[in-house]
Amino acid sequence: MTSTPYTVADVMTTKVVAVTPSTGFKDIATAMERWKVTALPVIEGEGRVVGVVSEADLLPKEEFHEHRPGLIEQMRRLGDTAKAGSTTAETMMTTPAVTIRPDATLPQAARLMAERHIKRLPVVDGDGTLKGIVSRADLLKVFLRTDEELSAEVRRTVIDRLFPLSHEAVKVTVAQGIATLTGQVRDGNLIPLAERLTRSVEGVVDVHCRLDAPAEA
């Protein structure tokens, strides 16, 4: 009934800065600073993602720079103390990498980021080859669609299809992403569905449904 939902491929960044397992600590830190990113995918071979190295993976080097952790602290934080002594991406990266496919929907990507507490995801194909990267900011791009675009899509994919006989009596307006439906339709049973489908249009912030139908005799 609705248009095809936006996917990760629609909003991802295709020019990705990546490192290899042998990339050194300073080169990783330099790349993060130069490209203003907080994490880098680690690739090998033809671009297969084998891990991700982030600022959090680099911080133990600074944390333990001035003091050596005691035995108890070493036991409690084995991962961090090991990374403090690491010099390459291979020994610092988080693996396996949390990745997502290009055809995943934006809600799926947002849910995965929230569940794993991460800000960006490498986008890979079926072979695990890097195709892009998607960030939290990328997921918000759909909310940059103009009110005119949203209004046209709501009318085309919801109103015209649900109410083929009375669609001309329905007015669709969108202001600041908030869609308002007004008018009279023949089948009142479809009004809740119209509201739900309008709300599902990518970029719609909220819906005010003011449709009504003739009272049954």
Secondary structure, DSSP 8 states (H G I E B T S, - for coil): ------BHHHH-BSS---B-TT-BHHHHHHHHHHHT-SEEEEEETTTEEEEEEEHHHHHHHHHTSSS---HHHHHHTHHHHHHHT--BHHHHSBSS---B-TTSBHHHHHHHHHHHT-SEEEEE-TT-BEEEEEEHHHHGGGGGS-HHHHHHHHIIIIIHHH-TTTGGGEEEEEETTEEEEEEE-S-GGGHHHHHHHHHTSTT--EEEEEEE-----
